[in-house]
Amino acid sequence: MRKPIILLAGTAVLTACGQAADNSATTANAAANETVEKPRPAYCFFKGSDTKGWKAAVDPSGNVVVTGKAYDEDRRYKAVLGPATITGTSAQVAPTIAPNDTGFGAQGDWWDIKQTIPDSQTVSSVTVTCGEKTLATLEVPRKG
């Protein structure tokens, strides 16, 4: 009587081990087949009326320079542009806040923002976003 119970328990253990291996393979295949999700946009610290004057220009090296203004009345922070994302001939930037390391506030609480996008010689348009909102779409003035 003991022998059949031991064989039955051993068979159950081996069957369970085989199923776990099959499930992990199925899970790995499902993960590989999933499409890559787009990253969530960064949190927007500004209302639409809290930014203005967006412009794009080209510096002597051919890189794009984005300028604008953002309103932030809390003088512990200053408005800055986050890192740019370049995709083909377009770039995307977003205003955000950083600790105010200047020791001063901006006049009227409107911060001048300026960023040169490195390696952007082929960029022809820049989109300024805040969260999921598009604040401005700028054409880059290129010669020739």
ZIDADA-V67802 format. One record per backbone hydrogen bond with DSSP energy under -1.0 kcal/mol. CO is the residue of the C=O (numbers start at 1). NH is the residue of the N-H. Records with the same first field share a line. If there is no record, write none. Layout:
CO->NH / NH
This chain:
1->5
2->6
3->7
4->8
5->9
6->10
7->11
8->12
9->13
10->14
11->15
12->16
13->17
14->18
15->19
16->20
17->21
18->22
19->23
20->24
21->25
22->26
23->27
24->28
25->29
26->30
27->31
28->32
29->33
47->50
50->71
52->69
55->67
57->65
59->62
63->59
64->117
65->57
66->115
67->55
68->113
69->52
70->111
74->77
76->100
78->98
80->96
85->92
87->90
89->124 / 125
90->87
91->127
92->85
93->129
94->82
96->80
98->78
106->109
107->110
109->72
111->70
113->68
115->66
120->123
124->140
125->91
126->138
127->93
128->135 / 136
130->133
133->130
136->128
138->126
140->142
